[in-house]
Amino acid sequence: MEMWLWRRMTRIRWIERKRNETILEEIGETRSMWTLIMKRKIKLVGHLLRHNDFITNIFEGKIAGK
């Protein structure tokens, strides 16, 4: 969606066959939504590992024994 918005604002048509990277270089921006989504995913995994014993057991391979 982010690239679609940039293309609409700069009035670049799809038939011009410009790559997303070249458009971002022309504007002088980086992909901000992608990095934001990735940061939030990493934070969620960290939260789940700290607060959920079941997922911790799956990732670390710990099994409760005698």
C-alpha positions as CSV (number, residue, x, y, z in Angstrom):
1,M,0.0,0.0,0.0
2,E,2.9,2.3,0.8
3,M,4.3,2.2,-2.7
4,W,0.8,2.6,-4.2
5,L,0.4,5.8,-2.3
6,W,3.8,7.1,-3.4
7,R,3.0,6.3,-7.0
8,R,-0.4,8.1,-6.8
9,M,1.1,11.2,-5.2
10,T,3.9,11.5,-7.8
11,R,1.6,10.6,-10.6
12,I,3.8,7.7,-11.9
13,R,1.8,5.3,-14.0
14,W,2.3,1.5,-13.8
15,I,3.0,1.4,-17.6
16,E,6.2,3.4,-17.1
17,R,7.7,0.3,-15.5
18,K,9.7,2.0,-12.8
19,R,11.0,0.0,-10.0
20,N,10.0,0.8,-6.4
21,E,13.6,1.4,-5.4
22,T,14.0,4.1,-8.1
23,I,10.8,5.8,-7.0
24,L,12.0,5.9,-3.4
25,E,15.4,7.3,-4.4
26,E,13.7,10.1,-6.4
27,I,11.5,11.0,-3.5
28,G,14.3,10.6,-0.9
29,E,12.4,8.3,1.3
30,T,12.7,4.8,2.7
31,R,10.1,2.1,3.3
32,S,8.8,3.2,6.7
33,M,5.7,1.0,6.9
34,W,7.7,-2.2,6.3
35,T,10.3,-1.4,9.0
36,L,7.4,-0.5,11.4
37,I,5.7,-3.8,10.8
38,M,8.8,-5.8,11.3
39,K,9.7,-4.0,14.6
40,R,6.2,-4.8,15.9
41,K,6.4,-8.5,14.9
42,I,9.7,-8.8,16.8
43,K,8.3,-7.1,19.8
44,L,5.3,-9.5,19.8
45,V,7.5,-12.6,19.6
46,G,9.5,-11.2,22.6
47,H,6.4,-10.6,24.5
48,L,5.0,-14.1,23.8
49,L,8.3,-15.7,24.8
50,R,8.4,-13.8,28.1
51,H,4.8,-14.4,29.1
52,N,3.8,-17.7,27.6
53,D,5.3,-20.9,29.0
54,F,3.9,-23.1,26.2
55,I,5.6,-21.1,23.4
56,T,8.8,-21.0,25.4
57,N,8.8,-24.8,25.7
58,I,8.2,-25.1,22.0
59,F,11.1,-22.8,21.1
60,E,13.6,-24.0,23.7
61,G,12.6,-27.6,23.7
62,K,12.1,-27.9,27.4
63,I,9.8,-30.6,28.7
64,A,8.8,-30.7,32.4
65,G,10.1,-33.9,34.0
66,K,10.4,-35.5,37.4
